[in-house]
Amino acid sequence: MSDIFEHQNKGKTLLIWDKDGIPLINNSSVILWRSFDEDGNNSHLYSIPSIVEKNSDLFKSRYLSWLYNLGNKKLKERRVFDVLELRPGLNYWWLTLIIEKSNYAKSPQIDNIINFLAFEEWAKNKSFNRILLESHNDALSESIGLWCANKDIDFERKNSPSHSFKRKSFKSYFYHLMPKPIQALIWLAHYLIRRWPLRMVGIDEWKQTKASVVFVSYLFNLSSVHLKEGKFESNHWTKLPKQLQVNNCKTNWIHIYIEDKLLPTAKRAAKSIKKFNKNHKNFQVHVTLDTFLSLKIVSKTLVDWVMLIRKSAGVSNALACKDVIWPLIEEDWKKSILGDSAVSTLLQYNLMESAINMLPRQDKGIYLQENQGWEFGFIQIWRKRKNGVLIGTPHSTVRYWDLRYFFDSRHYHDSGLNSLPLPDKIAVNGLAAKKQYLKGGYPENKIVVVEALRYYHLDKIVSKYVKNNLKESKLNILIVLDFLNKNIEYQLSLLRKSLNLLTCKVHLIVKPHPANHINTENFPELEMEVTTESIASCMHRCDIVFASNATSAAVDAYCLGGRVIVVNNPETLNQSPLRGIRSVSFVSTPKDLASALSNVNKINQEPINKNDFFYFDQNLTEWCKQIL
């Protein structure tokens, strides 16, 4: 335990500062809610993000334990997750945003919950008679207010202007003002209009399939070259489909369509599915989830939704009872029950059920595992149909603070009715991912190590890349972005401010996330070359890589021998897959970044062993062992 918890506070008023920067300090103690204490010399100043990182295992486990206990709360002698069984094979508790725990994208308040748990621990041996909160976060204010009421501490909040709709269009702003059920119905109508062209596409081949292995994947991140030829090749699965074909293994493919530059509309996606089925005839059958759209499915979804709302009546009160954390998760609950998330999740469940029910019994099922709601629905459908072995595979890295991949270990030993739906095996792509699962308490006998499909190109390249010392006066920086706009803006803002502190010239090469093309006009102060080349192709012409906090592409750069700097945004948990590696620089201020860029040659690169991250075998022996 950090000694910060043992310090006795001498003041009577505590200021909780949930804003940028650092306030003026007097004799009162100050908690920085989303900033680091840059100098560390003020005895009255404490940084919650710093406390969280120093005691990360403690607060991570406490959050997962709190979530486990939340589902086990009693409502009229029944556990909460039993109450939400809508019908056999559909327990909705596991499909909620609360269980998904997507602190990366969907549930930003989870980071505040972790911070709140750190604050509770820090405050155990402190004595205050008044707490002042500076924040625009209403949910955080409510939680701290409840905590103060329980401790008989005066609470005051200074309202700061909310930034919730700062960059939203009028339509988006108006949509978010509507009641959640109205939002849900508007979402459904819009979805059906956009996706109806995919209806029935590939269904005849699906009904006639002889294959007994099914893959559930995304119609996204495809090879542009092969797509033009009408052939299926995904960067998620790379050469595995071809290897299975060589072994005479026939496969079925359910794709979840995601709009992107290659397939911007459902009509374009429909044409591609038809070409896939034509070109891969007798070996692969392709459909999308939207292939199974029908008025009957829509009607069934709406009936399920009404049933969900009825069954959840009273659950909110049970969950919220005497729980100071509940206000921070309540919005996720409302979206999951009343909003577009509820209708979207139930629609995906019913579409998936229709797809699986049309197939003969399947011996093997393989799906990309991110522990989203649809996945837990798919597992329940798979079990209900009594299909064979089900394998979930995390296709990228398993990051310590990506909470989607972690559960309280008690879940792994529950085996009763309505317990957490789990696959028979988790197929991880190397030792790093396996260690994360084992550290999280996952049963080792259910983990198998297979080839790193998305990274197998590194097997040959990594040993060839030689890092050269910087000799030119111009600094070439490869900027690797992630998917979320807010993270992009933070990273590029930090870079822009740091460049003013540099004396050398710079050349900026930007690699956007494949699902989020950057508009350079939004960043006029930065002259950037945008590239869609692979990380490996860019490495030979860059001196250093500046990566987002959450992108797994940083691992490519590291394994290729590159010098890597990663954004450490104190407003979010550190989701970098390189967290904990000493030779990687983590920066949170323009000054830190400028210093790291100015001292590129001084970055000590540890000896790189690609096998510390990924498992490679060009013959895909382990994958074939699991499937064939």
C-alpha positions as CSV (number, residue, x, y, z in Angstrom):
1,M,0.0,0.0,0.0
2,S,1.3,3.4,-0.9
3,D,2.4,5.6,2.0
4,I,0.1,8.3,0.6
5,F,-2.7,6.6,2.5
6,E,-0.8,7.0,5.8
7,H,-0.4,10.8,5.7
8,Q,-2.6,12.5,8.3
9,N,-4.3,15.6,6.9
10,K,-4.1,18.7,9.0
11,G,-6.8,20.8,7.2
12,K,-10.6,20.8,7.7
13,T,-11.6,21.6,4.1
14,L,-10.9,19.4,1.1
15,L,-11.1,20.7,-2.5
16,I,-11.8,18.0,-5.1
17,W,-10.6,19.5,-8.4
18,D,-12.2,17.7,-11.4
19,K,-11.0,20.2,-14.0
20,D,-7.9,20.7,-16.1
21,G,-4.7,22.1,-14.6
22,I,-4.0,22.7,-10.9
23,P,-5.8,25.3,-8.8
24,L,-4.2,27.9,-6.5
25,I,-3.2,26.1,-3.3
26,N,-3.7,27.6,0.1
27,N,-3.7,25.7,3.4
28,S,-6.6,23.4,2.3
29,S,-5.9,20.0,0.9
30,V,-6.6,19.5,-2.8
31,I,-7.4,16.3,-4.6
32,L,-6.6,16.3,-8.3
33,W,-9.3,14.1,-9.9
34,R,-8.0,14.0,-13.4
35,S,-4.5,15.5,-13.3
36,F,-1.0,14.4,-12.2
37,D,0.9,16.4,-9.6
38,E,3.7,17.5,-11.8
39,D,6.3,18.5,-9.2
40,G,5.2,16.4,-6.3
41,N,6.5,19.0,-3.8
42,N,3.3,20.3,-2.3
43,S,2.2,18.4,0.8
44,H,-1.4,19.5,0.4
45,L,-1.8,18.3,-3.1
46,Y,-2.8,14.7,-4.0
47,S,-3.3,13.2,-7.5
48,I,-6.0,10.5,-7.7
49,P,-4.7,9.2,-11.1
50,S,-1.3,8.7,-9.5
51,I,-2.8,6.9,-6.5
52,V,-4.7,4.6,-8.9
53,E,-1.6,3.6,-10.8
54,K,0.4,3.0,-7.7
55,N,-2.3,0.7,-6.3
56,S,-3.9,-0.5,-9.6
57,D,-4.4,-4.2,-8.6
58,L,-6.3,-3.1,-5.4
59,F,-8.8,-0.8,-7.1
60,K,-9.2,-3.0,-10.2
61,S,-10.2,-6.0,-8.0
62,R,-12.4,-3.8,-5.8
63,Y,-14.4,-2.6,-8.8
64,L,-14.8,-6.1,-10.2
65,S,-15.9,-7.3,-6.7
66,W,-18.4,-4.5,-6.4
67,L,-19.9,-5.5,-9.8
68,Y,-20.1,-9.1,-8.8
69,N,-22.0,-8.2,-5.6
70,L,-24.2,-5.9,-7.6
71,G,-25.6,-8.7,-9.6
72,N,-26.1,-10.8,-6.5
73,K,-28.2,-8.3,-4.7
74,K,-31.6,-9.7,-3.7
75,L,-34.9,-8.6,-5.0
76,K,-37.8,-10.4,-3.3
77,E,-35.5,-13.4,-2.5
78,R,-34.2,-13.5,-6.1
79,R,-30.8,-12.3,-7.3
80,V,-30.8,-9.4,-9.7
81,F,-29.4,-11.4,-12.5
82,D,-32.0,-14.1,-12.1
83,V,-34.8,-11.5,-12.4
84,L,-33.6,-10.4,-15.9
85,E,-34.0,-13.9,-17.4
86,L,-36.5,-13.0,-20.2
87,R,-36.9,-16.5,-21.5
88,P,-34.8,-19.7,-21.5
89,G,-31.5,-18.9,-23.3
90,L,-31.8,-15.2,-22.8
91,N,-30.6,-13.7,-19.5
92,Y,-30.3,-10.1,-20.2
93,W,-28.2,-9.1,-17.2
94,W,-25.1,-10.4,-19.1
95,L,-25.9,-8.2,-22.1
96,T,-26.0,-4.9,-20.3
97,L,-23.4,-2.1,-20.6
98,I,-22.8,-2.6,-16.8
99,I,-21.4,-6.1,-17.5
100,E,-19.6,-5.1,-20.8
101,K,-17.5,-2.6,-18.8
102,S,-16.3,-0.7,-21.9
103,N,-14.4,2.0,-20.1
104,Y,-12.6,2.6,-23.4
105,A,-15.6,3.8,-25.4
106,K,-19.1,3.2,-24.1
107,S,-18.9,3.7,-20.3
108,P,-16.6,6.6,-19.5
109,Q,-17.8,6.9,-15.9
110,I,-16.1,3.6,-15.1
111,D,-12.8,5.5,-14.8
112,N,-14.5,7.8,-12.3
113,I,-15.7,4.8,-10.3
114,I,-12.0,3.6,-10.1
115,N,-11.0,7.1,-9.0
116,F,-13.8,7.1,-6.4
117,L,-12.6,3.8,-5.0
118,A,-9.1,5.3,-4.7
119,F,-10.6,8.4,-3.0
120,E,-12.4,6.3,-0.5
121,E,-9.3,4.5,0.4
122,W,-7.2,7.7,0.6
123,A,-9.8,9.3,2.9
124,K,-10.1,6.5,5.4
125,N,-7.8,8.1,8.0
126,K,-8.5,11.7,7.1
127,S,-10.6,14.2,9.0
128,F,-12.6,16.8,7.1
129,N,-15.7,18.8,8.0
130,R,-16.3,20.2,4.5
131,I,-15.7,19.0,1.0
132,L,-15.8,21.4,-2.0
133,L,-16.2,19.9,-5.5
134,E,-15.2,21.7,-8.7
135,S,-16.7,19.7,-11.5
136,H,-19.2,19.6,-14.3
137,N,-19.9,15.9,-13.8
138,D,-23.4,15.6,-12.2
139,A,-23.1,11.9,-11.5
140,L,-19.7,12.3,-9.7
141,S,-21.2,15.2,-7.7
142,E,-24.1,12.9,-6.6
143,S,-21.8,10.1,-5.6
144,I,-19.5,12.3,-3.5
145,G,-22.6,14.1,-2.0
146,L,-24.0,10.7,-0.9
147,W,-20.6,9.7,0.5
148,C,-20.4,13.0,2.5
149,A,-23.9,12.5,3.8
150,N,-23.0,9.1,5.1
151,K,-19.9,10.5,6.8
152,D,-21.7,13.6,8.2
153,I,-19.5,15.9,6.2
154,D,-20.7,19.2,4.7
155,F,-20.7,19.1,0.9
156,E,-20.7,21.9,-1.6
157,R,-20.3,21.9,-5.4
158,K,-19.2,24.7,-7.5
159,N,-21.0,24.2,-10.9
160,S,-18.7,24.4,-13.9
161,P,-20.1,24.7,-17.4
162,S,-20.9,21.3,-18.8
163,H,-19.0,20.2,-22.0
164,S,-21.3,17.3,-22.8
165,F,-22.6,18.7,-26.0
166,K,-19.8,21.0,-26.9
167,R,-19.1,19.5,-30.3
168,K,-22.4,17.9,-31.0
169,S,-24.5,18.9,-33.9
170,F,-28.0,20.3,-33.3
171,K,-29.5,17.0,-34.3
172,S,-27.4,15.1,-31.9
173,Y,-28.0,17.6,-29.1
174,F,-31.8,17.4,-29.7
175,Y,-31.7,13.5,-29.9
176,H,-30.0,13.3,-26.5
177,L,-32.6,15.6,-24.9
178,M,-35.3,13.1,-25.9
179,P,-36.6,10.4,-23.5
180,K,-34.6,7.2,-23.9
181,P,-37.4,5.1,-25.3
182,I,-38.0,7.6,-28.0
183,Q,-34.3,7.6,-28.8
184,A,-34.5,3.8,-29.0
185,L,-37.3,3.8,-31.5
186,I,-35.6,6.5,-33.7
187,W,-32.4,4.4,-33.6
188,L,-34.4,1.3,-34.7
189,A,-36.1,3.1,-37.6
190,H,-32.8,4.5,-38.8
191,Y,-31.0,1.2,-38.5
192,L,-33.7,-0.7,-40.5
193,I,-33.6,1.9,-43.3
194,R,-29.8,1.7,-43.6
195,R,-29.5,-2.1,-43.2
196,W,-32.5,-3.4,-45.1
197,P,-30.5,-3.9,-48.4
198,L,-28.6,-6.7,-46.6
199,R,-31.8,-8.6,-45.8
200,M,-31.8,-12.2,-47.3
201,V,-28.3,-11.8,-48.8
202,G,-26.6,-15.2,-48.7
203,I,-29.5,-16.9,-47.0
204,D,-30.0,-19.6,-49.6
205,E,-26.4,-20.7,-49.3
206,W,-26.7,-20.5,-45.5
207,K,-29.7,-22.9,-45.5
208,Q,-27.9,-25.4,-47.7
209,T,-24.5,-25.3,-46.0
210,K,-22.7,-28.6,-45.2
211,A,-20.0,-26.9,-43.0
212,S,-19.9,-27.7,-39.3
213,V,-17.6,-24.8,-38.2
214,V,-18.9,-21.3,-37.8
215,F,-17.0,-18.0,-37.4
216,V,-18.5,-14.9,-36.0
217,S,-16.6,-11.8,-37.1
218,Y,-16.8,-8.3,-38.4
219,L,-17.3,-7.1,-41.9
220,F,-14.6,-4.6,-41.4
221,N,-10.8,-4.3,-41.7
222,L,-10.8,-6.2,-44.9
223,S,-8.0,-6.4,-47.5
224,S,-8.8,-3.8,-50.1
225,V,-6.9,-5.7,-52.8
226,H,-8.8,-8.9,-52.3
227,L,-12.1,-7.1,-51.8
228,K,-11.8,-5.7,-55.3
229,E,-11.4,-9.2,-56.6
230,G,-14.5,-10.4,-54.7
231,K,-12.4,-12.6,-52.3
232,F,-12.7,-12.7,-48.6
233,E,-9.5,-11.8,-46.7
234,S,-9.8,-10.2,-43.3
235,N,-6.9,-8.6,-41.3
236,H,-8.5,-10.2,-38.2
237,W,-8.1,-13.7,-39.5
238,T,-5.4,-13.2,-42.2
239,K,-4.4,-16.6,-43.7
240,L,-6.4,-18.9,-41.4
241,P,-9.3,-19.3,-43.8
242,K,-6.9,-20.3,-46.6
243,Q,-5.2,-22.8,-44.3
244,L,-8.5,-24.3,-43.3
245,Q,-9.4,-24.6,-47.0
246,V,-6.1,-26.4,-47.7
247,N,-7.1,-28.8,-45.0
248,N,-10.5,-29.3,-46.7
249,C,-12.4,-27.7,-43.8
250,K,-15.6,-25.9,-44.8
251,T,-16.7,-22.9,-42.8
252,N,-19.7,-20.7,-42.2
253,W,-19.2,-17.0,-41.6
254,I,-21.5,-14.6,-39.7
255,H,-20.3,-11.0,-40.3
256,I,-21.4,-8.0,-38.2
257,Y,-21.3,-5.2,-40.7
258,I,-19.5,-2.0,-39.7
259,E,-19.6,0.9,-42.1
260,D,-16.1,2.0,-43.3
261,K,-14.3,3.5,-46.3
262,L,-14.2,0.2,-48.2
263,L,-17.9,-0.7,-47.5
264,P,-19.6,2.6,-46.8
265,T,-23.1,1.4,-47.4
266,A,-25.2,-1.7,-46.9
267,K,-25.6,-2.1,-50.7
268,R,-21.9,-2.2,-51.2
269,A,-21.6,-4.8,-48.4
270,A,-24.4,-6.9,-50.0
271,K,-22.5,-7.0,-53.3
272,S,-19.3,-8.1,-51.5
273,I,-21.1,-10.9,-49.6
274,K,-22.6,-12.2,-52.9
275,K,-19.1,-12.2,-54.5
276,F,-17.6,-14.0,-51.5
277,N,-20.1,-16.8,-51.8
278,K,-19.6,-17.1,-55.5
279,N,-15.8,-17.1,-55.3
280,H,-15.5,-19.3,-52.3
281,K,-18.2,-21.8,-53.3
282,N,-18.0,-25.2,-51.6
283,F,-15.6,-23.9,-48.9
284,Q,-17.0,-20.8,-47.3
285,V,-20.6,-19.5,-46.8
286,H,-20.9,-15.8,-45.9
287,V,-23.8,-13.9,-44.4
288,T,-24.2,-10.8,-42.3
289,L,-26.2,-10.6,-39.2
290,D,-28.5,-8.2,-41.1
291,T,-29.2,-11.0,-43.6
292,F,-31.8,-12.3,-41.1
293,L,-33.8,-9.0,-40.8
294,S,-37.5,-9.4,-41.0
295,L,-40.6,-7.8,-39.6
296,K,-41.0,-10.9,-37.5
297,I,-37.6,-10.3,-35.9
298,V,-38.3,-6.6,-35.4
299,S,-41.6,-7.5,-33.7
300,K,-39.9,-10.1,-31.5
301,T,-37.3,-7.6,-30.5
302,L,-40.0,-5.0,-29.4
303,V,-41.8,-7.7,-27.4
304,D,-38.5,-8.6,-25.7
305,W,-37.9,-5.0,-24.9
306,V,-41.4,-4.5,-23.3
307,M,-40.7,-7.7,-21.3
308,L,-37.3,-6.3,-20.2
309,I,-38.8,-3.0,-19.0
310,R,-41.5,-4.9,-17.1
311,K,-39.1,-7.3,-15.4
312,S,-36.6,-4.6,-14.6
313,A,-39.2,-2.6,-12.6
314,G,-37.9,-2.3,-9.1
315,V,-34.5,-3.6,-10.0
316,S,-33.1,0.0,-10.1
317,N,-34.1,0.6,-6.5
318,A,-32.5,-2.7,-5.4
319,L,-29.2,-1.8,-7.2
320,A,-29.1,1.8,-6.0
321,C,-30.0,1.0,-2.3
322,K,-27.3,2.6,0.0
323,D,-24.8,2.4,-2.9
324,V,-22.7,5.6,-3.3
325,I,-21.2,4.4,-6.6
326,W,-24.6,3.7,-8.3
327,P,-25.0,7.3,-9.6
328,L,-21.9,6.8,-11.7
329,I,-23.3,3.7,-13.4
330,E,-27.0,4.6,-13.5
331,E,-26.8,6.1,-17.0
332,D,-25.4,2.8,-18.4
333,W,-28.3,1.0,-16.7
334,K,-30.9,3.3,-18.2
335,K,-29.4,3.0,-21.7
336,S,-29.3,-0.8,-21.3
337,I,-33.0,-1.0,-20.2
338,L,-34.8,1.9,-21.9
339,G,-32.5,3.3,-24.5
340,D,-31.0,2.5,-27.9
341,S,-28.5,0.1,-26.4
342,A,-31.4,-2.1,-25.2
343,V,-33.1,-2.3,-28.6
344,S,-29.7,-2.7,-30.4
345,T,-28.6,-5.6,-28.1
346,L,-32.0,-7.4,-28.3
347,L,-32.1,-7.0,-32.1
348,Q,-28.6,-8.5,-32.3
349,Y,-29.6,-11.4,-30.1
350,N,-32.7,-12.2,-32.2
351,L,-30.8,-11.9,-35.4
352,M,-28.1,-14.2,-34.1
353,E,-30.6,-16.7,-32.8
354,S,-32.2,-16.8,-36.3
355,A,-28.8,-17.3,-37.9
356,I,-27.8,-20.2,-35.6
357,N,-31.2,-21.9,-35.7
358,M,-31.0,-22.2,-39.5
359,L,-27.7,-24.1,-39.3
360,P,-27.2,-27.8,-38.7
361,R,-25.5,-28.7,-35.5
362,Q,-22.1,-27.1,-35.5
363,D,-19.0,-28.9,-34.1
364,K,-17.0,-25.7,-33.5
365,G,-17.7,-22.1,-33.1
366,I,-15.1,-19.3,-33.1
367,Y,-15.8,-15.6,-32.4
368,L,-13.7,-12.5,-31.9
369,Q,-13.8,-11.9,-28.2
370,E,-14.2,-8.4,-26.7
371,N,-16.9,-9.4,-24.2
372,Q,-19.5,-7.2,-25.8
373,G,-23.2,-7.8,-25.0
374,W,-23.9,-9.6,-28.3
375,E,-21.2,-12.1,-27.5
376,F,-22.8,-13.2,-24.2
377,G,-26.1,-13.5,-26.1
378,F,-24.4,-15.6,-28.7
379,I,-22.9,-17.9,-26.1
380,Q,-26.4,-18.5,-24.6
381,I,-27.9,-19.3,-28.0
382,W,-25.0,-21.7,-28.7
383,R,-25.6,-23.5,-25.5
384,K,-29.3,-23.7,-26.0
385,R,-28.8,-25.3,-29.4
386,K,-26.4,-27.8,-27.8
387,N,-23.7,-27.1,-30.4
388,G,-20.1,-28.2,-29.9
389,V,-16.9,-26.5,-28.6
390,L,-17.0,-22.7,-28.5
391,I,-13.8,-20.7,-28.7
392,G,-13.5,-17.0,-28.0
393,T,-10.3,-15.3,-29.3
394,P,-9.1,-11.8,-28.4
395,H,-7.8,-10.7,-31.8
396,S,-5.5,-8.0,-30.5
397,T,-3.7,-7.3,-27.2
398,V,-5.3,-7.8,-23.8
399,R,-4.6,-4.5,-22.0
400,Y,-4.5,-4.3,-18.2
401,W,-7.0,-1.5,-17.9
402,D,-9.4,-2.7,-20.6
403,L,-11.9,-3.9,-18.1
404,R,-14.0,-5.8,-20.7
405,Y,-11.6,-8.7,-20.4
406,F,-11.8,-9.0,-16.6
407,F,-14.3,-10.3,-14.1
408,D,-14.3,-11.1,-10.4
409,S,-12.7,-14.6,-10.2
410,R,-15.8,-15.9,-8.4
411,H,-17.6,-15.8,-11.7
412,Y,-15.3,-18.5,-13.1
413,H,-16.4,-20.9,-10.4
414,D,-20.1,-20.2,-10.6
415,S,-21.9,-23.0,-12.4
416,G,-25.5,-22.6,-11.5
417,L,-28.5,-21.4,-13.5
418,N,-27.9,-17.9,-15.1
419,S,-24.1,-17.9,-14.3
420,L,-21.8,-15.8,-16.5
421,P,-21.9,-17.3,-20.1
422,L,-18.3,-18.3,-21.0
423,P,-16.9,-20.1,-24.0
424,D,-15.3,-23.5,-23.6
425,K,-11.9,-22.1,-24.5
426,I,-10.1,-18.7,-24.8
427,A,-7.6,-18.8,-27.6
428,V,-5.0,-16.1,-26.8
429,N,-2.3,-15.0,-29.3
430,G,0.7,-15.2,-27.0
431,L,2.3,-15.2,-23.5
432,A,1.4,-11.5,-22.8
433,A,-2.3,-12.1,-23.2
434,K,-2.2,-15.4,-21.3
435,K,-0.5,-13.7,-18.3
436,Q,-3.2,-11.0,-18.2
437,Y,-5.9,-13.7,-18.2
438,L,-4.2,-15.7,-15.5
439,K,-3.5,-12.6,-13.4
440,G,-7.3,-11.9,-13.6
441,G,-8.1,-15.4,-12.2
442,Y,-9.2,-17.1,-15.4
443,P,-8.9,-20.9,-15.2
444,E,-5.6,-22.0,-16.9
445,N,-7.2,-25.2,-18.2
446,K,-9.5,-23.1,-20.4
447,I,-6.8,-21.1,-22.0
448,V,-5.0,-22.2,-25.2
449,V,-2.2,-20.3,-27.0
450,V,-2.6,-20.0,-30.7
451,E,-0.8,-18.1,-33.5
452,A,-1.1,-14.3,-33.5
453,L,-3.0,-14.0,-36.7
454,R,-3.1,-10.2,-36.8
455,Y,0.6,-10.0,-36.0
456,Y,2.1,-12.9,-37.9
457,H,3.8,-10.5,-40.3
458,L,6.1,-9.4,-37.4
459,D,7.6,-12.9,-37.3
460,K,9.8,-12.1,-40.3
461,I,10.2,-8.4,-40.1
462,V,11.1,-7.9,-36.4
463,S,14.6,-9.4,-36.7
464,K,15.4,-7.3,-39.8
465,Y,14.6,-3.9,-38.5
466,V,17.7,-2.0,-37.2
467,K,17.2,1.2,-35.3
468,N,19.5,3.9,-36.5
469,N,20.7,6.9,-34.3
470,L,19.2,10.2,-35.2
471,K,21.7,12.1,-37.4
472,E,19.7,14.7,-39.3
473,S,18.4,17.9,-37.9
474,K,14.9,17.0,-38.8
475,L,12.9,14.7,-36.5
476,N,10.6,12.3,-38.2
477,I,7.7,11.4,-36.0
478,L,5.2,8.6,-36.7
479,I,1.9,9.5,-34.9
480,V,-0.3,6.4,-34.3
481,L,-3.9,7.4,-33.4
482,D,-6.7,5.4,-32.0
483,F,-10.4,5.2,-32.8
484,L,-12.0,7.8,-30.4
485,N,-12.1,11.5,-31.5
486,K,-11.6,12.7,-27.9
487,N,-8.3,10.7,-27.7
488,I,-7.2,12.0,-31.1
489,E,-7.8,15.6,-30.1
490,Y,-5.9,15.2,-26.7
491,Q,-2.9,13.5,-28.4
492,L,-2.6,16.1,-31.2
493,S,-3.2,19.0,-28.8
494,L,-0.3,17.7,-26.6
495,L,1.9,17.3,-29.7
496,R,1.1,20.8,-31.0
497,K,2.0,22.4,-27.6
498,S,5.2,20.4,-27.3
499,L,6.4,21.4,-30.8
500,N,6.6,25.0,-29.6
501,L,9.3,23.9,-27.2
502,L,11.5,22.1,-29.7
503,T,14.4,23.7,-31.6
504,C,14.7,21.1,-34.4
505,K,12.4,20.8,-37.5
506,V,9.9,18.0,-37.5
507,H,8.1,15.9,-40.1
508,L,4.8,14.4,-38.9
509,I,3.6,11.2,-40.4
510,V,0.1,10.3,-39.2
511,K,-1.4,6.8,-39.2
512,P,-5.1,6.9,-38.3
513,H,-7.2,4.1,-36.9
514,P,-8.6,2.2,-39.9
515,A,-12.2,3.0,-38.7
516,N,-11.6,6.7,-38.2
517,H,-10.1,8.7,-41.0
518,I,-8.6,11.9,-39.7
519,N,-9.4,15.3,-41.3
520,T,-6.2,17.3,-41.2
521,E,-8.2,20.5,-41.7
522,N,-9.3,20.2,-38.1
523,F,-5.7,20.6,-37.0
524,P,-4.4,23.5,-39.1
525,E,-1.4,24.2,-36.9
526,L,0.1,20.8,-37.6
527,E,1.5,20.0,-41.0
528,M,0.8,16.2,-41.3
529,E,1.4,13.6,-43.9
530,V,-1.5,11.0,-43.6
531,T,-0.7,7.4,-44.5
532,T,-2.6,4.2,-44.6
533,E,0.6,2.1,-44.9
534,S,1.3,-0.5,-42.3
535,I,3.4,0.3,-39.2
536,A,6.1,-1.9,-40.6
537,S,6.2,0.0,-43.9
538,C,6.5,3.4,-42.0
539,M,9.2,2.4,-39.6
540,H,12.2,2.8,-41.9
541,R,11.5,6.6,-42.3
542,C,10.7,7.6,-38.8
543,D,12.9,8.3,-35.8
544,I,10.3,7.8,-33.1
545,V,6.7,6.7,-32.7
546,F,4.2,8.8,-30.7
547,A,1.3,6.5,-29.9
548,S,-2.2,6.9,-28.4
549,N,-2.8,5.6,-24.9
550,A,-5.2,2.9,-26.1
551,T,-4.0,1.7,-29.5
552,S,-2.6,-1.8,-29.8
553,A,-0.6,-0.6,-32.9
554,A,2.0,0.6,-30.4
555,V,3.0,-3.0,-29.9
556,D,3.8,-3.3,-33.7
557,A,6.2,-0.4,-33.4
558,Y,7.8,-1.7,-30.2
559,C,8.3,-5.2,-31.6
560,L,9.8,-3.7,-34.7
561,G,12.5,-2.2,-32.6
562,G,11.2,1.4,-32.6
563,R,11.5,4.0,-30.0
564,V,8.1,4.6,-28.6
565,I,6.4,7.4,-26.7
566,V,2.9,6.9,-25.4
567,V,0.3,9.5,-24.3
568,N,-0.5,9.1,-20.6
569,N,-3.8,10.9,-20.3
570,P,-4.7,11.4,-16.6
571,E,-8.4,11.8,-17.6
572,T,-8.5,8.1,-18.4
573,L,-6.9,4.9,-17.1
574,N,-3.7,3.9,-18.8
575,Q,-4.9,1.4,-21.4
576,S,-1.6,1.1,-23.3
577,P,-0.6,-2.5,-24.1
578,L,3.0,-1.3,-23.4
579,R,2.1,-0.3,-19.8
580,G,4.9,-1.4,-17.5
581,I,7.7,-1.6,-20.1
582,R,10.6,0.5,-18.8
583,S,12.0,1.5,-22.1
584,V,8.7,3.1,-23.3
585,S,8.3,6.7,-22.4
586,F,4.8,7.8,-21.1
587,V,4.1,11.5,-21.3
588,S,1.3,13.6,-20.0
589,T,2.5,17.2,-20.5
590,P,3.9,19.2,-23.4
591,K,7.1,19.6,-21.4
592,D,7.4,15.8,-20.9
593,L,6.8,15.2,-24.6
594,A,9.2,17.9,-25.8
595,S,11.9,16.4,-23.5
596,A,11.3,12.9,-24.8
597,L,11.5,14.1,-28.4
598,S,14.6,16.1,-27.8
599,N,16.4,13.1,-26.3
600,V,15.4,10.4,-28.8
601,N,18.9,8.9,-28.8
602,K,18.9,8.6,-25.1
603,I,15.9,6.3,-25.0
604,N,17.2,2.9,-23.8
605,Q,15.6,0.2,-25.8
606,E,15.4,-3.1,-24.0
607,P,16.3,-6.2,-25.9
608,I,13.1,-7.2,-27.8
609,N,11.8,-10.7,-27.9
610,K,8.7,-10.9,-30.0
611,N,7.8,-14.1,-28.3
612,D,7.2,-12.2,-25.1
613,F,4.1,-10.8,-26.8
614,F,3.0,-13.2,-29.5
615,Y,3.2,-16.8,-30.6
616,F,4.2,-17.5,-34.2
617,D,4.1,-20.5,-36.5
618,Q,3.6,-19.9,-40.2
619,N,1.8,-23.2,-40.5
620,L,-0.8,-22.2,-38.0
621,T,-0.4,-25.5,-36.3
622,E,-2.1,-24.6,-33.0
623,W,-5.1,-23.0,-34.8
624,C,-5.6,-26.1,-36.9
625,K,-5.3,-28.2,-33.8
626,Q,-8.2,-26.4,-32.2
627,I,-10.5,-26.3,-35.3
628,L,-9.8,-29.5,-37.3
